[in-house]
Amino acid sequence: MLEKIVSQINDIVWNPALVVLLIAAGLYFSFRTRFVQVRKFSTMLRSLFSKKADGKGISSFEAFCIALSGRVGTGNIVGVATAIAFGGPGAVFWMWVVAFFGASTAFVESTLAQIYKFPHRSGYRGGPFSFIEKGLGQRWLGIVFAVITVFACGIFLTTVQANGLSSAVKNAFPVTPLFSGIALAVILGLVILGGVNRIAKVATIVTPFMALGYILMSLVVIGFHIQDVPAVFASIVTNAFGINPICGGIIGSTIAMGVKRGIFSNEAGQGTGAIVSAATDVPHPAQQGLAQAFSVYVDTLLVCTATALMILTSGTYNILSGTYNQLDGSVYLWYAGAPELGDNFVAYTQSAVDTVFAGFGGQFVSIAMIFFVFSTVMAYYFYSESSIIYLFKGRKGEKWAIRILQVLMLGAVVFGAVRETKLVWALGDIGVGLMAWLTVLSILILCPKAIKALKEFEKK
C-alpha cells in the first residue's frame, strides 16, 4: 500500500507539466539571454579557469568538476540505454535538444546562486534555498527546499546509487554486495570528512579521469564501426520526427523518453548545479553561470552521446537492417507508467563494448560505474551538507547535524549495496521533482537579476 501511494505521488510530481515547464523555461531563458549558450561558448571555456576573487571559496574549475560528477553518473550508461530501448534512436535527438536549451537554464540558476550566496566558515554556500529566501523573501520555502534536498540526495538517491554499483561489481567480479558497500562507505567517508576542499580536490582528479576514460573507450568502439556512423546519425534524426515508418508509431514515447532522460541526466533546472555554483569564488556571477552551462554540454553532448553511438553503431540495438532486432529479438515500446529502473537495459552498453573487446564489456562498464557512482554520491553529500549549513547558518547544532548526515549517508551506502527498494528510489524521485518545481518557478521570477548580471559582464 505504501509503495502504491508513493508511486502515485511520484506520478503527480513528475507529470508532463513538469517536463513542459523545464523545456519552456529553457526556451524562455535562451531568448532572454540571446542564446548565451552559443554566443559565449568560448567564454564558457575561459570561465572554467577564472582566478579566485578573494580566496574564500572553491575555484570555478573545482565547482565544475563537482557539478559534473553529480551529472555524469549511472544515467549516462543506464539512462541512455533505457531511453533508446523504449523510445528508439530518435530519443537521442531529443536529449540533445534538452541539453541545448537546458544550458541556458543552468546559466540562470547558477548566476542567481552566485548573486545570493552567503559566507560560511567553510567558504561560500548557497543555492535555490538561498535565492528563494533572499530573492523571493520566502524563508519558509527555502527551508522546505533544503530539507527535501537532504533527504532526497543525502539518503534516498544515495541508497539507489550504491545498489547500482554493488550489482554491477557482483556481475563482473567475485565480490559480495556487502563488501562493495563497506568499501564505498570507507572511501567516501575519507573524502567527506575532509570537508568541501577535499571534496573539490578529489573531484578535480576523479571526474576528468572518468569522463575522458569513458569517452576514449567509446571512441575505440565507435571507430571499429565507423562505416555505420553516418547511417546512425541519419536514423537518429529521422526517428526523432517519426519520418522512418519503422518507428513512426512510437514518436510520442521517443520524445517523452528523450526529454525525461535528458533532464534527468543534465539536471538543468533541478537546483543541484546552483548549490555547487554558490560555493565558488569568482570575479563575476555570470562567469560561474557560463561555466555551469558548459557542464551540461559535457554531460549530454559528450558522455551521453558516446554511450548512444556505441549502442547504435555496434548493433546491440539494431537499426541498420531495416528492423529493430534487439538483444532478445523483441521490440520494447514505452508506455505510461512503464518501470524504468528495474528494466534499465544496461546490457546494451556492455554488449556494445563486447563487440570490440570480447568478454570485457561487463568488466569495463562495472569499472566505469564504480567511478560514476562514487563521484555522484560525493556530489550528493555536498548538496546535502550545503542544505544543512543553510538551515543552521553557523548556529549551535550545525556540527552535530552534519555528523548525523555523514553517519546516515554512509549507512545508506551499505544498506543500498545489499538491498535497494523501488520505494527508496521513488521517494528520491519525488524529492528531486519537487526541487525542480521550486527551482524553475523561482528562477523564472528572478530571471531579470541574471539578465542584468549578464549585461554587466558583457560590458566589462
FENWO-V743256 format. One record per residue. N is the residue number from 1. RES is the residue in one letter. SS is DSSP state (hx for helix, st for strand, lp for the rest). D_FIRST is the distance of its C-alpha to the first C-alpha in Angstrom with 2 decimals. Layout:
n->{N;N}
res->{RES;RES}
ss->{SS;SS}
d_first->{D_FIRST;D_FIRST}
This chain:
n->{1;2;3;4;5;6;7;8;9;10;11;12;13;14;15;16;17;18;19;20;21;22;23;24;25;26;27;28;29;30;31;32;33;34;35;36;37;38;39;40;41;42;43;44;45;46;47;48;49;50;51;52;53;54;55;56;57;58;59;60;61;62;63;64;65;66;67;68;69;70;71;72;73;74;75;76;77;78;79;80;81;82;83;84;85;86;87;88;89;90;91;92;93;94;95;96;97;98;99;100;101;102;103;104;105;106;107;108;109;110;111;112;113;114;115;116;117;118;119;120;121;122;123;124;125;126;127;128;129;130;131;132;133;134;135;136;137;138;139;140;141;142;143;144;145;146;147;148;149;150;151;152;153;154;155;156;157;158;159;160;161;162;163;164;165;166;167;168;169;170;171;172;173;174;175;176;177;178;179;180;181;182;183;184;185;186;187;188;189;190;191;192;193;194;195;196;197;198;199;200;201;202;203;204;205;206;207;208;209;210;211;212;213;214;215;216;217;218;219;220;221;222;223;224;225;226;227;228;229;230;231;232;233;234;235;236;237;238;239;240;241;242;243;244;245;246;247;248;249;250;251;252;253;254;255;256;257;258;259;260;261;262;263;264;265;266;267;268;269;270;271;272;273;274;275;276;277;278;279;280;281;282;283;284;285;286;287;288;289;290;291;292;293;294;295;296;297;298;299;300;301;302;303;304;305;306;307;308;309;310;311;312;313;314;315;316;317;318;319;320;321;322;323;324;325;326;327;328;329;330;331;332;333;334;335;336;337;338;339;340;341;342;343;344;345;346;347;348;349;350;351;352;353;354;355;356;357;358;359;360;361;362;363;364;365;366;367;368;369;370;371;372;373;374;375;376;377;378;379;380;381;382;383;384;385;386;387;388;389;390;391;392;393;394;395;396;397;398;399;400;401;402;403;404;405;406;407;408;409;410;411;412;413;414;415;416;417;418;419;420;421;422;423;424;425;426;427;428;429;430;431;432;433;434;435;436;437;438;439;440;441;442;443;444;445;446;447;448;449;450;451;452;453;454;455;456;457;458;459;460}
res->{M;L;E;K;I;V;S;Q;I;N;D;I;V;W;N;P;A;L;V;V;L;L;I;A;A;G;L;Y;F;S;F;R;T;R;F;V;Q;V;R;K;F;S;T;M;L;R;S;L;F;S;K;K;A;D;G;K;G;I;S;S;F;E;A;F;C;I;A;L;S;G;R;V;G;T;G;N;I;V;G;V;A;T;A;I;A;F;G;G;P;G;A;V;F;W;M;W;V;V;A;F;F;G;A;S;T;A;F;V;E;S;T;L;A;Q;I;Y;K;F;P;H;R;S;G;Y;R;G;G;P;F;S;F;I;E;K;G;L;G;Q;R;W;L;G;I;V;F;A;V;I;T;V;F;A;C;G;I;F;L;T;T;V;Q;A;N;G;L;S;S;A;V;K;N;A;F;P;V;T;P;L;F;S;G;I;A;L;A;V;I;L;G;L;V;I;L;G;G;V;N;R;I;A;K;V;A;T;I;V;T;P;F;M;A;L;G;Y;I;L;M;S;L;V;V;I;G;F;H;I;Q;D;V;P;A;V;F;A;S;I;V;T;N;A;F;G;I;N;P;I;C;G;G;I;I;G;S;T;I;A;M;G;V;K;R;G;I;F;S;N;E;A;G;Q;G;T;G;A;I;V;S;A;A;T;D;V;P;H;P;A;Q;Q;G;L;A;Q;A;F;S;V;Y;V;D;T;L;L;V;C;T;A;T;A;L;M;I;L;T;S;G;T;Y;N;I;L;S;G;T;Y;N;Q;L;D;G;S;V;Y;L;W;Y;A;G;A;P;E;L;G;D;N;F;V;A;Y;T;Q;S;A;V;D;T;V;F;A;G;F;G;G;Q;F;V;S;I;A;M;I;F;F;V;F;S;T;V;M;A;Y;Y;F;Y;S;E;S;S;I;I;Y;L;F;K;G;R;K;G;E;K;W;A;I;R;I;L;Q;V;L;M;L;G;A;V;V;F;G;A;V;R;E;T;K;L;V;W;A;L;G;D;I;G;V;G;L;M;A;W;L;T;V;L;S;I;L;I;L;C;P;K;A;I;K;A;L;K;E;F;E;K;K}
ss->{lp;hx;hx;hx;hx;hx;hx;hx;hx;hx;hx;hx;hx;lp;lp;hx;hx;hx;hx;hx;hx;hx;hx;hx;hx;hx;hx;hx;hx;hx;hx;hx;lp;lp;lp;hx;hx;hx;hx;lp;hx;hx;hx;hx;hx;hx;hx;lp;lp;lp;lp;lp;lp;lp;lp;lp;lp;st;lp;hx;hx;hx;hx;hx;hx;hx;hx;hx;hx;hx;hx;lp;lp;hx;hx;hx;hx;hx;hx;hx;hx;hx;hx;hx;hx;hx;hx;lp;lp;hx;hx;hx;hx;hx;hx;hx;hx;hx;hx;hx;hx;hx;hx;hx;hx;hx;hx;hx;hx;hx;hx;hx;hx;hx;hx;lp;lp;st;st;st;lp;lp;st;st;st;lp;lp;hx;hx;hx;hx;hx;hx;hx;hx;hx;lp;lp;hx;hx;hx;hx;hx;hx;hx;hx;hx;hx;hx;hx;hx;hx;hx;hx;hx;hx;hx;hx;hx;hx;hx;hx;hx;hx;hx;hx;hx;hx;hx;hx;hx;hx;lp;lp;lp;lp;hx;hx;hx;hx;hx;hx;hx;hx;hx;hx;hx;hx;hx;hx;hx;hx;lp;lp;hx;hx;hx;hx;hx;hx;hx;hx;hx;hx;hx;hx;hx;hx;hx;hx;hx;hx;hx;hx;hx;hx;hx;hx;hx;hx;hx;hx;hx;hx;lp;hx;hx;hx;hx;hx;hx;hx;hx;hx;hx;hx;hx;hx;hx;hx;lp;lp;lp;lp;lp;lp;lp;hx;hx;hx;hx;hx;hx;hx;hx;hx;hx;hx;hx;hx;hx;hx;hx;hx;hx;hx;lp;lp;lp;lp;lp;hx;hx;hx;hx;hx;hx;lp;lp;st;lp;lp;lp;lp;hx;hx;hx;hx;hx;hx;hx;hx;hx;hx;hx;hx;hx;hx;hx;hx;hx;hx;hx;hx;hx;hx;hx;hx;hx;hx;hx;hx;hx;hx;lp;lp;lp;st;lp;lp;lp;lp;lp;lp;st;lp;lp;lp;lp;lp;lp;lp;lp;lp;lp;lp;lp;lp;lp;lp;lp;lp;lp;lp;lp;lp;hx;hx;hx;hx;hx;hx;hx;hx;lp;lp;lp;lp;lp;lp;hx;hx;hx;hx;hx;hx;hx;hx;hx;hx;hx;hx;hx;hx;hx;hx;hx;hx;hx;hx;hx;hx;hx;hx;hx;hx;hx;hx;hx;hx;hx;hx;lp;lp;lp;lp;lp;hx;hx;hx;hx;hx;hx;hx;hx;hx;hx;hx;hx;hx;hx;hx;hx;hx;hx;hx;hx;hx;lp;lp;lp;hx;hx;hx;hx;hx;hx;hx;hx;hx;hx;hx;hx;hx;hx;hx;hx;hx;hx;hx;hx;hx;hx;hx;hx;hx;hx;hx;hx;hx;hx;hx;hx;hx;hx;hx;hx;hx;hx;lp}
d_first->{0.00;3.83;5.49;5.06;6.26;8.69;9.80;10.68;12.50;14.19;15.43;16.83;18.58;19.94;21.02;24.53;26.07;25.69;27.35;30.09;30.57;31.10;33.57;35.32;35.70;37.25;39.67;40.57;41.24;43.24;45.55;45.82;46.84;49.02;47.01;47.50;45.61;48.64;51.52;50.92;49.83;52.78;52.16;48.58;50.08;52.60;49.99;48.24;51.33;52.33;53.81;52.26;53.52;53.76;52.24;49.41;46.45;45.54;47.34;46.17;46.07;43.98;41.46;41.56;40.76;37.87;36.33;37.05;35.49;32.20;32.59;33.91;31.05;29.05;28.47;32.19;31.94;28.47;27.82;31.14;30.78;27.40;28.91;31.84;29.82;27.76;30.35;33.63;36.48;36.64;33.52;35.84;38.08;35.37;34.45;38.12;38.12;35.18;37.01;40.26;39.00;36.51;39.55;40.77;37.43;37.65;41.22;40.39;37.50;39.50;42.68;40.96;39.55;43.17;44.46;42.06;41.84;42.80;44.77;43.42;45.21;43.48;44.56;43.21;39.54;37.59;35.33;33.31;32.69;36.46;37.49;34.81;36.46;40.09;40.16;37.94;38.54;34.86;34.47;31.12;29.64;31.19;29.49;26.07;26.86;28.07;25.06;22.71;25.13;25.18;21.47;20.98;24.23;24.99;21.86;19.05;21.39;23.79;21.34;20.91;24.67;25.53;23.46;25.29;28.56;28.06;26.99;30.03;32.37;31.24;31.96;35.43;36.67;36.65;34.54;31.49;28.37;28.93;32.50;31.51;29.08;31.74;34.46;32.59;31.78;35.46;36.86;34.49;35.37;39.05;38.63;36.45;38.43;41.45;40.16;40.32;43.75;42.77;39.63;41.96;44.51;42.11;40.57;44.08;44.70;41.44;40.33;43.58;44.02;40.64;40.82;44.45;43.96;41.13;43.13;46.26;44.54;43.16;46.69;48.06;45.59;46.25;49.97;50.01;48.67;50.62;52.05;48.64;47.81;49.52;47.73;44.36;44.95;46.12;43.02;40.74;42.56;42.91;39.32;38.13;39.67;39.16;42.91;42.47;41.76;39.83;36.97;37.67;34.69;32.18;33.80;30.72;28.57;31.59;31.74;27.99;27.67;30.95;30.16;26.66;27.81;31.01;29.38;26.98;30.08;32.68;30.47;33.03;31.79;28.89;31.11;31.21;34.69;35.87;34.92;37.18;39.86;40.26;41.35;44.30;47.89;49.51;52.57;50.75;47.10;47.48;48.39;44.98;43.37;45.44;44.59;40.83;41.35;43.04;40.10;38.01;40.79;40.88;37.15;36.83;40.39;41.35;38.54;36.12;39.14;40.37;37.23;37.34;41.03;40.68;38.09;39.98;43.53;42.87;41.45;38.16;36.88;39.96;41.07;44.80;45.42;44.40;41.07;37.73;38.11;35.37;34.87;33.63;35.51;32.62;31.81;28.44;27.66;25.24;22.85;20.39;17.06;18.74;17.48;20.18;19.66;19.37;22.17;24.60;27.89;29.68;31.92;33.76;35.08;35.89;37.72;39.62;41.10;41.87;44.10;46.50;45.77;44.93;42.51;42.00;39.15;36.36;38.26;39.15;35.67;34.38;37.14;36.46;32.78;33.89;35.92;33.45;30.53;32.86;34.26;30.93;29.50;32.87;32.53;29.02;30.66;33.37;31.02;29.17;32.46;34.02;31.20;31.76;35.49;35.01;33.02;35.76;38.81;40.83;40.13;39.74;36.57;36.30;37.40;34.97;32.06;33.15;33.51;29.99;28.75;30.84;29.53;25.84;26.54;28.51;25.85;23.28;25.82;26.10;22.39;21.76;24.72;23.38;19.64;17.97;14.29;13.07;10.87;14.31;16.00;13.72;14.32;17.96;18.13;17.00;19.69;22.31;21.65;22.16;25.23;26.57;26.25;28.07;30.63;31.69;32.03;34.02;36.37;37.03;38.39;40.23;41.55;45.15;45.36;44.66;47.11;49.74;49.28;49.70;52.89;54.29;53.60;55.29;58.32;58.72}
